[in-house]
Amino acid sequence: MKKLDGMTNEELLALDAQLCANPANLSPAGCFFRYTPATHKKLDAIAQQIAYNIRQKRIAAGIPINDEGYSGRQTNKRRR
């Protein structure tokens, strides 16, 4: 598999579609997972690279990014 670092989102989506369309990448019937472990690993790497590309575009545009995770915690405490 090619190195994903220099690929655009369009190229990554095309590679994703190519992997999904190949019947050799499907798991055998009766298996819980849709794709073979190797294909699943490749699809995860593609998804992570797409997320990284989107993050870099946002940073370049000056849009702030929250690295602290979910900050809108809901509690069950009742106010008196």
C-alpha positions as CSV (number, residue, x, y, z in Angstrom):
1,M,0.0,0.0,0.0
2,K,1.2,3.5,-0.8
3,K,2.2,5.9,1.8
4,L,-0.8,8.1,2.6
5,D,1.0,11.2,3.9
6,G,1.1,13.1,0.6
7,M,-2.4,12.1,-0.7
8,T,-5.3,14.5,-1.0
9,N,-8.7,13.6,0.4
10,E,-10.1,12.9,-3.1
11,E,-7.3,10.3,-3.7
12,L,-7.8,8.8,-0.3
13,L,-11.6,8.4,-0.9
14,A,-10.9,6.8,-4.3
15,L,-8.5,4.4,-2.6
16,D,-11.1,3.7,0.0
17,A,-13.8,3.0,-2.6
18,Q,-11.3,0.7,-4.5
19,L,-10.6,-1.3,-1.4
20,C,-14.3,-1.7,-0.6
21,A,-15.2,-2.7,-4.2
22,N,-12.7,-5.5,-4.3
23,P,-14.5,-8.8,-3.4
24,A,-11.2,-10.3,-2.2
25,N,-11.3,-7.9,0.7
26,L,-14.6,-9.1,2.1
27,S,-14.6,-11.5,5.0
28,P,-16.1,-15.0,4.5
29,A,-19.8,-15.5,5.0
30,G,-20.8,-15.9,8.7
31,C,-18.0,-13.7,9.9
32,F,-18.9,-10.8,12.2
33,F,-16.7,-8.2,10.4
34,R,-17.4,-7.1,6.8
35,Y,-13.8,-6.8,5.7
36,T,-10.7,-8.9,6.3
37,P,-8.3,-7.7,9.1
38,A,-5.7,-6.4,6.7
39,T,-8.4,-4.4,4.8
40,H,-9.9,-3.1,8.0
41,K,-6.4,-1.9,9.0
42,K,-6.0,-0.1,5.7
43,L,-9.4,1.5,5.9
44,D,-8.7,2.8,9.4
45,A,-5.4,4.3,8.2
46,I,-7.2,6.0,5.4
47,A,-9.8,7.4,7.7
48,Q,-7.2,8.7,10.1
49,Q,-5.3,10.4,7.2
50,I,-8.5,12.1,6.0
51,A,-9.1,13.4,9.6
52,Y,-5.5,14.6,9.7
53,N,-5.9,16.4,6.4
54,I,-9.1,18.1,7.5
55,R,-7.4,19.2,10.8
56,Q,-4.4,20.7,8.9
57,K,-6.7,22.6,6.6
58,R,-8.6,24.1,9.6
59,I,-5.3,25.1,11.2
60,A,-4.1,26.7,8.0
61,A,-7.4,28.6,7.8
62,G,-7.0,29.9,11.4
63,I,-10.0,28.0,12.8
64,P,-9.4,27.0,16.4
65,I,-9.3,23.3,17.2
66,N,-10.3,21.9,20.6
67,D,-7.8,19.2,21.6
68,E,-9.3,18.7,25.0
69,G,-12.0,16.4,23.9
70,Y,-15.7,16.6,24.9
71,S,-16.3,19.5,27.2
72,G,-20.1,19.6,27.5
73,R,-20.4,17.1,30.3
74,Q,-24.0,16.6,31.5
75,T,-24.6,15.6,35.1
76,N,-27.4,14.0,36.9
77,K,-27.2,16.5,39.8
78,R,-30.4,18.4,40.5
79,R,-30.2,22.1,41.3
80,R,-32.0,23.1,44.5
